[in-house]
């Protein structure tokens, strides 16, 4: 107790000394960080800046039903898709990269291990854009009423009917075999499509597939904290622990001016507003996660930890604040961390607003509030990020954005039904390979141990979220190479003998 009081007083003294007058220009919250709050797909690898699109990739639009389950509703919409026949040989299969919570991107179809397997198998490649994302909207705006057709069941029927169209009209082979590949939520869709339509889908490789819905995803911060300890250092883990707990103690003591000044917030944090405090702390966690997991580079842990443990700072909280300010100084003068501003960003219904068109924030938010959960709470004692981020932050946010009808019971029921419909971690499906990374927190909502007829699961040690989707390279560890070879072997077994003239000894 004495130590805590001394530490708190020391921080107050240092804070007064280092506090600077900052320009209080309103600045929006970082949209890339908010996206990580709602979807694992926000963690997909970056498309290289020098990437050149394959000239054989062809764009298309497919007409689908807005509501597949109401025969009286004849409304339709169009969604984007891409195809590439560079490796296709007559009689070959259809390889589909299943679209998830993001705009369509040819990179994940054109440059990946799945592409390389397609080349070996003489396959047609294709990928689709998920309804409500990018420019594939079935509605005129994203009002709460118009989001009711954003359901995984509707998405699966979009996918299956489009695949039927590709086989009949593009490949002229209505009986072509079909292999799906997806990552994150797209991986879940791929596995569910095989589960629900085994007569159409011959197999699916699901990378980091988030198949288990959950309301309280406390494992996220627990595993992230443990990874910092292992890949960074114990000193770094302890520094983060001190920084978060000191910030919480200062806020509890009413010294919001010091915390606000040090972290460069546009307005002083209101310590009496628990939602604002929780949002502030949670966004700091996600900012750290983005910095450390960025682009699958393990050296990020050392780079970030070096700054958080730098001796030039008197306290760990000062070091954390300096790191976050430096990271975002080029794009904003200060952080507007008000809960009201947060809600206003998510409340925008214009489909062309950047937060919706580029990041899909409102759509993502609705989907997790009604089907999946994945609320990243931080109350467990087994993590370094304080103890104030509760489920209430996410419940209140869902209600503030979409209405009071989204009660706790509605959210829990939505999560329960998702797991009931698809089986969560026991889907009783065949011909699916589940792969995960050993330092990916989302493996806790995926399948890491599974053995069924022509199905399996594998965890690659020290690998990130969806890291195994990249093409084989000299940078792959032995374990990663084994995972990629396993994917190739399972896909080959689902298809049977190769139809192309290339042979492998």
N, C-alpha and C positions, 0 to 999 in steps of 0.2 A: 504494500500500500504506500509506504514511504517513497519507494522507488518511483511509483507511478506519479505521485505528486511532484517529486523533484523533476522527473522527465517532462511533465506537463508545463511546469514553470519555466524550464529551460527552453522548451519549444516556443512558449509565449515570448520570452525575451528575444530569442533569435528571430522570430517572426516579425516583431516590431522593428528589429534592426534591418531586416532584408526587404521588408514590404516596400513596394514601389507604387507610385501613382500610375495607373494604366488607363489608356483611353477606353471609355465605356461605350464604345460603339456596339450596337446590337449585332451579334453574329450568329448565324444558324448553327445548330448542332451538326457534327460530322455525320453525314448520311451513311458512309461506309461502316461506321461504328454501330449506328442504330440497326443497320441490316443484320449485323452479327447477333443482335439481341433476339431476332426472330427466326433466323434460318441458318442451318449449317451450310447451305449452298453459297452463302456469302464468303465462304472460306475456300472456294475453288481456286486452283492455280491461276496466276495472271497470264493473260495472253501476251507473248513476247512483243515488244514494240516493233521489231523488224519482221513480224510475221506477215507473209504474203499469202493471200487466199488462193486456194487451188482453182485454176481456171475451169476445171471439169465439174465444179460444184454448180448445181442449177437450183434456182429459187422457185418456189411454188406456193400456192394458197389452196387449202383444202376446206370445203364447206362441210360443216358439222352442225348437229342439232344443239341449240342452246340448252335444252332440257331433254335428255335421252329417256326420261322415265315418265313423261306425260304425253300420250299419243295425241291429245288435243292441242298441245303447244307445238306449232309447226315452225316456230322461229328458228332461224339459222344464223351462223356467223362463220367467218373464215379465219383460220389460223395459218401461220407461216410454217413452211417446212423446206428442207434442203435435201437434195440427193446428189450422189456422186457415183458414176459408173466406171471410174478409172480401172478398177480391178475386176469388174464384173465379167463373168463368163456364163454363157447360156447354160441354164440348169443350176446355177449357183444360188446360194441363200441370200436372204435380206438381213443385213446387220443394222440395227437401229440404236442410236444413242438417244435415250429417252429424255425429253425436256423436263426441267424442274422449275424451281422458283427463280427464274432469271430470263432475260431476253435470249433469243436464239443466237448461237455463236458457232460458226463453222469450225473453229479451231478444235473443239473437242471431238469432232467427227473426222477431221482431216489430219490431225497430228497426235496420235495416241497409240498405245499398245493394241487397242481394239482395232484401229485402222490396219495395223500390221497383220493381225490375225485375219482380218477381212481380205487382205491381199493374198495371203496363203490359201484362203478358201474360195477365192474367186467370187467374192460377195459384192452385192450392191450395198452402198452405204446410204443411210438417211438419218435425219434428226428432225424433231418437231419442236414447235414453240408451245409451251403450256398455256391453256386458256387463261386470260386475265393478265398475262405478262407480255412485255414488249409491245408489239402492235397487233396482238391477237386477242382483242377484247370482244366479248359477246354482248357488251352493253355500251351505252353512250357515256355513262359516268360511273364512278365507284361509290355511289350512295350505298348505305347499308342494305337497303332493299335489293339493289342490283347485285350485291355480292352473294346472294343466296345460291347461285349456280356454281360457286367456287367450292366444289366438293371432289374428293379424290375419286369417288365412283364415277362422276361425270367425266373426269379426266381420263380414266381408264377406257371408257367407251369412245372418247375422241381418238385415243391411241389405236384401239383395235380396228375401228372402222377406217381410219387412215391407212393402216397396214394392209387391210383388205384391198383398198383402192390401189396402193402401190403394187401389190402383187398382180392384180388384174390389169390395171391400165398402164403402168410404167414398165413392169418387168414382163408382162404378158405371160405370167406363170402363176396362176391362182393357187398352186400347190407348193410354191417355194417355201423352203424352211425358213424360220425366223428366229434370230438370236437377238436378245435385247442386252443393252449395257446401260447402266445408270449409276450415278454417284450422289450421295447424300439422299435427299428426298426423291430425286430421280431414280436412285437405286432401289428405294422402297417401291416406287411405282413399277419398276421392271420386275421385281420379285412378285409383286401382287398380280401383275398381268399374267405371268406364268402360272400362278396359283389359280386364278379365276378363268383363264382361257388356255388350258393345256392343249386344246385341239388346234390352236393357232400359233402359240408361242412354244418353240422347241427347247429353249433354254434361256437363262439370264445370268449375267455376271453383274452382281450388285456390290459396288465399292462403297464402303462407309454408309451403307443403307440404313436410314433411320426408321426402322420398322416398328419400334415400340414407342407408342405415345405415352407421355407421362406429364403430370401436372408439375410436380416438384422435381426439377432436374438438378439437385444439389451435387450430383457427381461431377458436374461440369467444373465448378470451382475447386472441388477437392482434387480432381485429377490434374487440373491446370497447376495448382499449387505444388503438387508432388512432382510434376514435370520440371517446374522451375528449380526445385531442390536437386533433381537429378541432372538435368541438362545445363542448368545455370550453376548454382552453388547453394550451400546451406546459408552462407552469408547473405546472398541475394534474397532468399526466401525469408530470412529473418528481417531484413531491411524492409521488405514489402509488408510484413506483419506489423512492424513498428509504425510504418507510415500510415497504414489504414487505421490502426487502433488509436494512434495519436490524433488523427483527423477526427475520428468519432468522439474521442474524449474532449477535444477542444469544442466541438459542436455541442456536446452535452453540457459543457461548462459555460456556454453562451458566448464563446469567443469566435463567433461567425465571421467577424470582420477580418480576423487574422487568416482563417482558412480561405475566405473568399479572395483576399488580397494575394495570398501565396499562390493559389491556383488560377488567378486571373479570371475570375468569373465576372460577367458584365454587371450583375447586381449581387449584393450580399446574399449568401445562402440563408434561408429562413429556417432556423433550427427547430421551430415549432411545426414546420410543415414536413411531416415524416416522408411524404412522397417525394419531395424535392431532395431531401437528404439521401434517400434510397437511390434515386435516379443518379445523383451526383456520384455516389460510390460505385454504382453498377457500371456507369459509363467509363469510370477509371479502370475497372477490371477489364472491360472489353477493349479499351485502348491499349492496355498492356498486352492482352492476348493477340491483338492485331499486330503489334510491334514484334512480338516474339515468334509468332507462327507465320509471319509474312513470307510468302513464296517458298515455303518448305526449306528454309535455310536454318540449320541448327546453330550456325554461328550468330544468329540474331540473339540467342539467349545470352551469349557472352557479351555482345555489344550493349544490350540493354542493361544487363546486370552490372557491367563496368560503370555505367552512368549512375545507377541507383546506389552503388556502394562507393562512389567517388568521395575521397577525403576532403574535397573542397567545400562540401556541404556540412553544416553543423548537425543537421538531423536527417533522418531518413525521409521524413515528410517533405522537407525542403528539396531533397534530391528528386523525389517522385514528381513534385510540382514543376521543377525545372525541366525534367525530362518531357513531361506532357506539354508544357508551354513551347519548348523548342520544336517538338514534333509538329505542332499545328500552327506555329507562328506565321508561316507563309500564307496561310489561307484564312486566318481570322485574327482579329485584334483581341477578342476576349471570348469566353465561353458563356453562352446564354443557356444556363442549366435549369431554367424554370420549367416546372411540370406543365404549365400552360403552353409554353412554346413547343414543348415536346408533343403535346396533344394536337396543337395546331398543325404541325407537320404531318402527323398521321391522319388528321381529320380532312385533309385536302382530297376532294373527290374527283378532281380533274384528271382524266387518264393520261394527259400529256404533261402533267407536272413532273419535274425531274425526279422527285422522290418516288413517284409511281412508275413512270416510263422507264427510268434507268435502274432503279433499285427495287421497285415493286413493294414499297414499304407498307402501304395501306392494305394491299392484297395479302402480303405475308402475315401482317398482324391479324387480319380476319381469320386466316387459315389456322394459325396457331391457337387463337382464342376459341375456335369452334371445333377443331379436330385433333390437334396434336399436343398442345401445351408447350413442353420443353422450357419451362420458366426457370431461369438460372438463378436460384436463390443462393444466399450466402449466409447461412445461420449455423452451419455445421462447425464444430470446433476443429475439424481436421482440414482447415484451409487458412490462408494468411490474409484474407480480404475483409476482415472485420466481421460484424454479426448483424448488420442492420438491413441488408437487402432481403426482404421477405416476399412471400407469395402475394401479399396485399398490394405491392407495387404493380404487379402484373394484372391482378383482378381489377384494381381501380383504373388502370390504363385501358383495359378491354372495355370497361363500362363507359369511361369518359369518351372513347372514340366511337363506339358502336351502339351504346344505349344501355339502360338499366336492365333490359331483358337478359343481358349476358351475366347472369348470376353465377355464383360459385357452383351451384347445382348443375347449371347448363354446361359449364366448362368441364366439370368432372364427368358428366354424362357423355359429352362429346369425345373425350379421351377414352372412356370405357368402351364406347361403341366402336371406335377405331380399332382398338385391340381385339374386340370381340369379332369384328368383321374379317380381320386379316390374320389373327392368330398371334400377333406380337412376335415373341422370340420362339414360338412353336407353331409355325405356319402349316406344318404337315404337307409341304410342297416338295416336288422333285425337280431335278435339272436346274438347280440354282447354286451358284457359287457366291458365298458371302466373304468378302475380304475387308479387313480393317487395319488401321495403323495402331501401333502399340502406344503412341503418345497422342492419340486422337481422343478427346473426351467423349466424342459421340459414339465411340464403340460401346458405351454403356447402354445405348438405346438401339444397338444393332445386334447382330447374331455373330458371336465369336466362337461358338462351339456347336456344330450341327453336322450330323451325318445321316443321310437318307439315301434313297436310291438315286445314284448319279448326282448327289448334292454333297456339299462340304462347306466348311468355313475355315478361314485362316487369318491369323493376326501377324502382321509383319512387325518385328521389334523395331523400336525407334523410328517408326514411320508416322507421317502426318495424315491428316484427313485427305482421303482420295489420292494419296501420293502415288499409288500403284497404277493409276490410269495413264501415266506418261509412257512413251515409247521406251523400250529397253535402251540403256546407254551405259557407257563405261563408268558412270557415277553411281550405278546401282550397287547396293550392298549384296552380299551373297544371299541374304534372306529375302531381299526385294526381288532378286532375280528368280528365286524359287517360287515366289508368289506369282510373278508374271508368267513363268513357265506353266504353273498349275492352271492359270486361267486359260492359256492356250490349249492345254491338254483336255480340260473339261469341255471347252467349246467344240473341239474336234470330236470328242466322244459323243456329244449330243447330235452332231451332224452326220457322223458316220464317215465313210471313205471320202477323201478329198476328190473334187472333180476337176481341179486345175492340173496342168502338166508339171508343175513344180513338185519336186520330191525332196524330202529331208531325210538324210541318213542318220 
